[in-house]
Amino acid sequence: MNYIVIVTGPPYDTQNSISAFLFSKSVLELNFSVSKIFFYASGVYNSNSMINLPSNEFNVLNGWISLKKTYNIQLCICPSSACRRGILSNESTKKIKNYQKIFSSFFKCVTLMELSFSIHTCDRIVQF
């Protein structure tokens, strides 16, 4: 079974992100596949590398990165959603003076068109 996971919730304001992470991890541990995890709307905040948490709290960004490294999953963010929320792509930030890299390099900007093409190759889509 091949899944695409869509995350629309921010990392810490709602349970969406943590639930999506735990679901994805469980699916992968059961030897199913997750071809893409797509972060849309407020879900793009999950890619924010500037989130700084105390060491005793779960860092969901590190969780996503760990899944990517372990299972070679594509972590995709919607560039339009990211631009609206100040998390710009590397190409966009080069145009801004005094920019600071905001989103993690483990995430890739992917358009909704690419997501729609990917949907044709998956068995299930789960949105959080």
Backbone hydrogen bonds in HBPLUS format (Angstrom, degrees):
<---DONOR---> <-ACCEPTOR-->    atom                        ^
c    i                          cat <-CA-CA->   ^        H-A-AA   ^      H-
h    n   atom  resd res      DA  || num        DHA   H-A  angle D-A-AA Bond
n    s   type  num  typ     dist DA aas  dist angle  dist       angle   num
A0033-SER N   A0001-MET O   3.07 MM  32  6.38 176.5  2.07 165.5 166.1     1
A0123-ASP N   A0002-ASN O   2.80 MM 121  5.21 153.3  1.87 138.2 147.4     2
A0124-ARG N   A0002-ASN O   3.17 MM 122  6.49 154.1  2.24 155.5 157.6     3
A0003-TYR N   A0033-SER O   2.80 MM  30  6.13 161.2  1.83 145.5 151.6     4
A0035-SER N   A0003-TYR O   2.93 MM  32  6.22 143.5  2.07 164.8 171.8     5
A0004-ILE N   A0124-ARG O   2.97 MM 120  6.44 140.2  2.13 149.9 162.3     6
A0126-VAL N   A0004-ILE O   2.96 MM 122  6.42 161.3  2.00 161.6 167.7     7
A0005-VAL N   A0036-LYS O   3.07 MM  31  6.46 165.2  2.10 156.6 158.4     8
A0038-PHE N   A0005-VAL O   2.75 MM  33  6.16 158.5  1.79 165.2 169.4     9
A0006-ILE N   A0126-VAL O   2.83 MM 120  6.17 163.0  1.85 153.2 157.9    10
A0128-PHE N   A0006-ILE O   2.77 MM 122  6.20 160.0  1.81 167.9 175.0    11
A0007-VAL N   A0038-PHE O   2.78 MM  31  6.12 161.8  1.81 155.4 161.5    12
A0040-TYR N   A0007-VAL O   2.91 MM  33  6.11 163.4  1.94 154.8 160.2    13
A0019-SER N   A0015-GLN O   2.90 MM   4  5.95 165.3  1.92 163.7 168.6    14
A0020-ALA N   A0016-ASN O   2.86 MM   4  6.02 155.6  1.92 149.2 156.3    15
A0021-PHE N   A0017-SER O   2.89 MM   4  6.14 156.9  1.95 148.9 155.4    16
A0022-LEU N   A0018-ILE O   2.90 MM   4  6.13 169.6  1.91 154.5 156.7    17
A0023-PHE N   A0019-SER O   2.85 MM   4  5.96 158.1  1.90 148.0 154.6    18
A0024-SER N   A0020-ALA O   2.90 MM   4  6.01 167.1  1.92 148.0 151.9    19
A0025-LYS N   A0021-PHE O   2.90 MM   4  6.08 164.8  1.92 154.8 159.2    20
A0026-SER N   A0022-LEU O   2.97 MM   4  6.07 158.1  2.02 143.4 149.5    21
A0027-VAL N   A0023-PHE O   2.90 MM   4  6.13 165.0  1.93 157.2 161.1    22
A0028-LEU N   A0024-SER O   3.01 MM   4  6.18 161.9  2.04 149.9 154.8    23
A0029-GLU N   A0025-LYS O   2.94 MM   4  6.14 151.4  2.03 145.5 153.6    24
A0030-LEU N   A0026-SER O   3.06 MM   4  6.28 129.7  2.32 141.6 154.2    25
A0030-LEU N   A0027-VAL O   3.20 MM   3  5.19 137.4  2.39  94.7 106.6    26
A0032-PHE N   A0027-VAL O   3.16 MM   5  5.59 161.7  2.19 157.9 154.0    27
A0031-ASN N   A0028-LEU O   3.04 MM   3  5.12 153.1  2.12 109.7 112.1    28
A0037-ILE N   A0074-GLN O   2.91 MM  37  6.25 156.3  1.96 171.1 177.9    29
A0076-CYS N   A0037-ILE O   2.86 MM  39  6.06 173.5  1.86 161.8 164.0    30
A0039-PHE N   A0076-CYS O   2.70 MM  37  6.03 166.1  1.72 160.5 165.0    31
A0078-CYS N   A0039-PHE O   3.11 MM  39  6.39 147.4  2.22 177.5 172.3    32
A0043-GLY N   A0040-TYR O   2.87 MM   3  4.99 147.7  1.97 135.0 131.8    33
A0044-VAL N   A0041-ALA O   3.26 MM   3  6.20 175.6  2.27 124.7 125.8    34
A0045-TYR N   A0042-SER O   3.20 MM   3  5.90 163.7  2.23 116.4 120.8    35
A0046-ASN N   A0043-GLY O   3.03 MM   3  5.77 165.8  2.05 119.8 124.3    36
A0047-SER N   A0044-VAL O   3.04 MM   3  5.76 165.8  2.06 120.3 124.4    37
A0048-ASN N   A0045-TYR O   3.12 MM   3  5.26 166.4  2.14 111.0 114.5    38
A0104-SER N   A0047-SER O   2.81 MM  57  5.58 156.8  1.87 158.0 164.3    39
A0049-SER N   A0102-ILE O   2.73 MM  53  5.69 154.3  1.79 159.4 168.5    40
A0057-GLU N   A0054-PRO O   3.13 MM   3  5.73 167.6  2.14 123.6 125.0    41
A0063-GLY N   A0059-ASN O   3.11 MM   4  6.45 144.1  2.24 141.9 152.8    42
A0064-TRP N   A0060-VAL O   2.87 MM   4  6.22 157.3  1.92 154.5 158.3    43
A0065-ILE N   A0061-LEU O   2.99 MM   4  6.26 164.3  2.02 152.4 156.9    44
A0066-SER N   A0062-ASN O   2.89 MM   4  6.01 152.0  1.97 141.0 148.8    45
A0067-LEU N   A0063-GLY O   3.01 MM   4  6.33 155.6  2.07 149.0 154.9    46
A0068-LYS N   A0064-TRP O   2.97 MM   4  6.28 157.7  2.02 150.3 156.6    47
A0069-LYS N   A0065-ILE O   2.93 MM   4  6.18 164.0  1.96 153.5 157.1    48
A0070-THR N   A0066-SER O   2.92 MM   4  6.01 161.6  1.95 150.3 155.6    49
A0071-TYR N   A0067-LEU O   2.86 MM   4  5.72 166.9  1.87 150.2 154.4    50
A0072-ASN N   A0068-LYS O   2.77 MM   4  4.78 126.8  2.06 133.4 139.0    51
A0108-LYS N   A0075-LEU O   2.85 MM  33  6.23 154.0  1.92 153.8 162.3    52
A0077-ILE N   A0108-LYS O   2.83 MM  31  6.09 156.3  1.89 145.9 151.9    53
A0110-VAL N   A0077-ILE O   2.92 MM  33  5.90 162.6  1.95 153.7 157.6    54
A0082-ALA N   A0078-CYS O   2.95 MM   4  6.15 157.9  2.00 153.5 160.6    55
A0083-CYS N   A0079-PRO O   2.88 MM   4  6.02 157.9  1.93 146.8 152.0    56
A0084-ARG N   A0080-SER O   3.06 MM   4  6.26 157.2  2.12 146.9 152.8    57
A0085-ARG N   A0082-ALA O   3.17 MM   3  5.20 137.1  2.36  96.2 108.1    58
A0087-ILE N   A0082-ALA O   2.79 MM   5  4.69 140.8  1.95 151.1 146.5    59
A0086-GLY N   A0083-CYS O   3.36 MM   3  5.18 169.3  2.37 101.1 104.1    60
A0092-SER N   A0089-SER O   3.04 MM   3  5.23 119.1  2.42 100.9 115.5    61
A0093-THR N   A0089-SER O   2.96 MM   4  6.26 156.8  2.02 156.1 163.2    62
A0094-LYS N   A0090-ASN O   3.22 MM   4  6.36 135.4  2.43 142.9 151.8    63
A0095-LYS N   A0092-SER O   3.17 MM   3  5.70 152.0  2.26 110.4 117.9    64
A0096-ILE N   A0093-THR O   3.12 MM   3  5.23 152.9  2.20 103.1 111.3    65
A0107-PHE N   A0104-SER O   3.19 MM   3  5.85 169.3  2.21 118.6 121.6    66
A0115-LEU N   A0111-THR O   3.16 MM   4  6.55 154.7  2.23 145.1 152.5    67
A0116-SER N   A0112-LEU O   2.86 MM   4  6.11 156.4  1.92 146.4 152.5    68
A0117-PHE N   A0113-MET O   3.05 MM   4  6.39 149.3  2.14 146.5 154.3    69
A0118-SER N   A0114-GLU O   3.04 MM   4  6.27 149.9  2.13 143.1 151.3    70
A0118-SER N   A0115-LEU O   3.07 MM   3  5.02 116.0  2.49  94.0 109.9    71
A0119-ILE N   A0115-LEU O   3.01 MM   4  6.30 140.3  2.17 148.2 159.1    72
A0120-HIS N   A0117-PHE O   3.30 MM   3  5.69 142.7  2.45 104.3 113.0    73
A0121-THR N   A0118-SER O   2.99 MM   3  5.49 155.0  2.05 113.7 121.3    74
A0122-CYS N   A0119-ILE O   3.37 MM   3  5.42 167.0  2.38 104.6 108.4    75
